[in-house]
């Protein structure tokens, strides 16, 4: 695995050597690798190299979660070698030189498969654990479907099902809350984007729908948005979050990927997965409405499947209820038979 180590620092900019676990088999490495001919960044962390590998496939398109995982979910390092991957066009993997034509879900799935192959070879593993969040759950579900031999289990967080239904239910929630509160501004703005979704849906329509869904707690439970979640992350001093690249990458990724993403229909295209399946869902999620994921899980054929509902979360269970998330993931690591 050809790697270039970028930095050995933690998310508070302290030197790794000074603050690293004392165990000689621990790892913290921020690395640049080539996937699909494009330089991309991964963060590999763990307290014990003998633990199973967990690949975290972030949301978006273009929504880096590398720094968030380090802020909220460091204890995952006790149970896994955690690999956070900024997909092409995202944050530390963003470059204005990336060909827009290469920004497709199939290409990102291919990048993910290449990364899994490299990780298996590097750490001498037969399989790894795969986790996908939001947009990343669509990417990861396709990876799991195409390459079942690579994975012990698939964990879907804020799991996508049918994106047309997704946007319809999300916008209906925002409108219902606006009507309930007689929020005339919200009602007017939401009416102005109708019909939404449609085959001709635009990003401004999406952003209006998301604006009011977030305002009514559909992204972060009991909050008007995720700004508090990012405290200490997007401050311009975090080596895992480049504010300019993150913003440019989100714009680039959304412009390139959102329209085709709207055509996603996983219940039709991925009716079966040949591995244990876990869906971690926030009860108050209306960004990716959890009821649609529940329906998908009921129909999905798999040797084992389980829903785990987070009662006090919306779309970001790992960061809204981090301790519970770590306990759940530790349980999965212990339950699913692996070779490590």
VENQUI-V315235 format. One record per residue. RES is the residue in one small letter. PHI is phi in whole degrees, 0 to 359 (none if undefined). NEAR is the number of other C-alpha atoms within 12 Angstrom. D_FIRST is the distance of its C-alpha to the first C-alpha in whole Angstrom. Layout:
BEGIN
RES & PHI & NEAR & D_FIRST
RES & PHI & NEAR & D_FIRST
END
This chain:
BEGIN
x & none & 20 & 0
x & 285 & 16 & 4
x & 230 & 23 & 6
x & 240 & 18 & 10
x & 286 & 19 & 12
x & 274 & 20 & 15
x & 198 & 25 & 17
x & 244 & 26 & 18
x & 224 & 27 & 21
x & 267 & 33 & 23
x & 287 & 34 & 24
x & 253 & 23 & 28
x & 69 & 22 & 26
x & 271 & 16 & 27
x & 292 & 16 & 25
x & 296 & 21 & 22
x & 301 & 19 & 23
x & 282 & 12 & 27
x & 248 & 18 & 26
x & 289 & 22 & 23
x & 303 & 19 & 24
x & 283 & 15 & 26
x & 299 & 16 & 24
x & 291 & 14 & 21
x & 261 & 17 & 19
x & 280 & 26 & 19
x & 212 & 33 & 16
x & 213 & 37 & 16
x & 213 & 32 & 14
x & 262 & 33 & 14
x & 226 & 30 & 11
x & 254 & 28 & 11
x & 228 & 32 & 8
x & 262 & 23 & 9
x & 231 & 31 & 11
x & 60 & 24 & 14
x & 80 & 17 & 14
x & 240 & 28 & 15
x & 297 & 28 & 13
x & 224 & 36 & 13
x & 250 & 38 & 13
x & 232 & 44 & 13
x & 242 & 46 & 14
x & 247 & 42 & 13
x & 224 & 43 & 17
x & 175 & 34 & 18
x & 266 & 28 & 21
x & 208 & 26 & 20
x & 294 & 27 & 16
x & 277 & 24 & 18
x & 287 & 31 & 19
x & 292 & 41 & 18
x & 272 & 46 & 16
x & 239 & 44 & 17
x & 264 & 48 & 16
x & 259 & 46 & 19
x & 258 & 52 & 20
x & 284 & 42 & 22
x & 273 & 39 & 25
x & 135 & 41 & 27
x & 298 & 41 & 26
x & 86 & 40 & 25
x & 258 & 37 & 26
x & 296 & 46 & 23
x & 235 & 43 & 23
x & 305 & 45 & 21
x & 289 & 42 & 24
x & 293 & 34 & 26
x & 298 & 40 & 24
x & 291 & 37 & 24
x & 286 & 27 & 28
x & 255 & 29 & 29
x & 234 & 34 & 26
x & 298 & 31 & 25
x & 292 & 26 & 26
x & 301 & 39 & 24
x & 298 & 35 & 22
x & 286 & 30 & 24
x & 244 & 31 & 23
x & 218 & 38 & 20
x & 273 & 38 & 16
x & 267 & 42 & 17
x & 245 & 43 & 14
x & 262 & 48 & 16
x & 236 & 47 & 15
x & 278 & 50 & 17
x & 296 & 53 & 18
x & 307 & 51 & 18
x & 87 & 44 & 21
x & 244 & 45 & 21
x & 47 & 40 & 22
x & 290 & 41 & 19
x & 259 & 40 & 18
x & 276 & 36 & 21
x & 210 & 28 & 22
x & 293 & 20 & 25
x & 269 & 17 & 24
x & 293 & 24 & 22
x & 297 & 19 & 24
x & 301 & 21 & 26
x & 296 & 17 & 26
x & 276 & 25 & 23
x & 273 & 34 & 24
x & 229 & 29 & 24
x & 297 & 36 & 24
x & 301 & 23 & 22
x & 292 & 26 & 20
x & 292 & 38 & 19
x & 299 & 33 & 19
x & 296 & 28 & 16
x & 301 & 34 & 14
x & 298 & 43 & 14
x & 296 & 34 & 14
x & 297 & 25 & 11
x & 297 & 40 & 9
x & 301 & 40 & 11
x & 299 & 27 & 9
x & 295 & 28 & 6
x & 295 & 35 & 8
x & 300 & 26 & 10
x & 292 & 18 & 8
x & 296 & 18 & 6
x & 258 & 25 & 10
x & 57 & 20 & 12
x & 242 & 27 & 14
x & 274 & 23 & 16
x & 214 & 35 & 17
x & 223 & 43 & 16
x & 268 & 48 & 19
x & 238 & 52 & 19
x & 235 & 44 & 22
x & 235 & 42 & 23
x & 242 & 42 & 26
x & 57 & 48 & 28
x & 311 & 46 & 27
x & 297 & 43 & 24
x & 290 & 43 & 26
x & 290 & 45 & 26
x & 302 & 43 & 23
x & 290 & 46 & 22
x & 298 & 49 & 25
x & 294 & 39 & 24
x & 303 & 39 & 20
x & 296 & 42 & 22
x & 290 & 31 & 25
x & 279 & 23 & 22
x & 229 & 27 & 20
x & 298 & 28 & 22
x & 294 & 24 & 20
x & 271 & 34 & 17
x & 231 & 39 & 19
x & 288 & 37 & 22
x & 200 & 44 & 24
x & 244 & 49 & 24
x & 243 & 46 & 26
x & 260 & 51 & 27
x & 248 & 50 & 29
x & 58 & 48 & 31
x & 293 & 53 & 31
x & 284 & 50 & 31
x & 235 & 44 & 34
x & 252 & 34 & 36
x & 287 & 35 & 36
x & 295 & 31 & 39
x & 296 & 31 & 41
x & 304 & 37 & 38
x & 290 & 38 & 40
x & 296 & 32 & 43
x & 294 & 28 & 43
x & 298 & 40 & 42
x & 288 & 40 & 44
x & 299 & 30 & 47
x & 300 & 34 & 46
x & 300 & 39 & 46
x & 293 & 37 & 50
x & 299 & 21 & 51
x & 292 & 25 & 51
x & 295 & 27 & 52
x & 295 & 20 & 55
x & 302 & 14 & 55
x & 265 & 14 & 56
x & 52 & 14 & 57
x & 276 & 19 & 55
x & 296 & 16 & 56
x & 297 & 17 & 54
x & 296 & 30 & 51
x & 301 & 27 & 53
x & 297 & 19 & 54
x & 294 & 24 & 50
x & 290 & 35 & 49
x & 297 & 23 & 52
x & 289 & 17 & 51
x & 265 & 26 & 48
x & 287 & 24 & 49
x & 281 & 20 & 48
x & 216 & 32 & 45
x & 277 & 31 & 43
x & 209 & 20 & 44
x & 302 & 16 & 42
x & 256 & 19 & 43
x & 302 & 25 & 41
x & 246 & 22 & 40
x & 296 & 24 & 38
x & 301 & 21 & 41
x & 297 & 27 & 42
x & 302 & 36 & 39
x & 295 & 26 & 39
x & 292 & 31 & 43
x & 300 & 42 & 43
x & 296 & 37 & 40
x & 306 & 31 & 42
x & 276 & 38 & 45
x & 299 & 43 & 42
x & 294 & 37 & 41
x & 302 & 29 & 44
x & 265 & 36 & 45
x & 83 & 31 & 43
x & 279 & 39 & 41
x & 257 & 43 & 37
x & 237 & 34 & 38
x & 303 & 32 & 41
x & 67 & 21 & 44
x & 228 & 24 & 42
x & 276 & 21 & 43
x & 170 & 25 & 39
x & 258 & 29 & 36
x & 300 & 16 & 37
x & 293 & 18 & 37
x & 299 & 28 & 34
x & 267 & 27 & 32
x & 302 & 18 & 34
x & 82 & 22 & 32
x & 256 & 31 & 29
x & 260 & 30 & 30
x & 256 & 19 & 32
x & 82 & 21 & 31
x & 246 & 19 & 29
x & 267 & 28 & 26
x & 294 & 31 & 23
x & 267 & 42 & 22
x & 220 & 39 & 24
x & 269 & 29 & 25
x & 303 & 25 & 29
x & 294 & 20 & 29
x & 292 & 29 & 26
x & 297 & 38 & 26
x & 294 & 26 & 29
x & 295 & 24 & 29
x & 293 & 36 & 26
x & 297 & 32 & 28
x & 299 & 26 & 31
x & 300 & 33 & 28
x & 293 & 43 & 27
x & 296 & 33 & 30
x & 297 & 25 & 32
x & 274 & 28 & 29
x & 247 & 32 & 28
x & 294 & 34 & 32
x & 302 & 26 & 34
x & 293 & 24 & 32
x & 299 & 34 & 31
x & 299 & 33 & 35
x & 270 & 26 & 35
x & 297 & 28 & 32
x & 217 & 25 & 34
x & 295 & 35 & 32
x & 303 & 28 & 35
x & 274 & 16 & 36
x & 272 & 19 & 32
x & 230 & 28 & 31
x & 277 & 22 & 34
x & 212 & 27 & 32
x & 229 & 34 & 28
x & 261 & 26 & 28
x & 196 & 32 & 27
x & 298 & 32 & 28
x & 237 & 41 & 29
x & 232 & 42 & 30
x & 251 & 45 & 31
x & 259 & 45 & 32
x & 234 & 45 & 34
x & 274 & 43 & 37
x & 296 & 34 & 40
x & 249 & 33 & 41
x & 282 & 43 & 38
x & 236 & 45 & 40
x & 287 & 53 & 37
x & 236 & 48 & 35
x & 306 & 40 & 38
x & 295 & 42 & 38
x & 296 & 31 & 41
x & 290 & 34 & 39
x & 294 & 41 & 36
x & 300 & 32 & 38
x & 297 & 21 & 40
x & 296 & 34 & 36
x & 298 & 34 & 36
x & 297 & 22 & 39
x & 273 & 19 & 38
x & 292 & 31 & 35
x & 273 & 20 & 35
x & 199 & 24 & 32
x & 296 & 17 & 32
x & 203 & 23 & 33
x & 212 & 28 & 33
x & 209 & 27 & 34
x & 261 & 29 & 35
x & 236 & 31 & 35
x & 264 & 30 & 38
x & 262 & 30 & 37
x & 291 & 21 & 41
x & 245 & 27 & 41
x & 231 & 35 & 38
x & 251 & 41 & 37
x & 270 & 46 & 34
x & 236 & 46 & 32
x & 307 & 42 & 32
x & 299 & 42 & 29
x & 253 & 36 & 31
x & 274 & 36 & 35
x & 230 & 27 & 35
x & 296 & 26 & 32
x & 293 & 19 & 33
x & 296 & 26 & 34
x & 300 & 34 & 31
x & 296 & 27 & 29
x & 299 & 20 & 32
x & 297 & 31 & 31
x & 294 & 38 & 27
x & 297 & 24 & 28
x & 296 & 18 & 30
x & 295 & 33 & 28
x & 301 & 33 & 25
x & 279 & 21 & 28
x & 279 & 16 & 30
x & 278 & 27 & 27
x & 292 & 18 & 26
x & 226 & 24 & 23
x & 269 & 19 & 21
x & 219 & 23 & 21
END
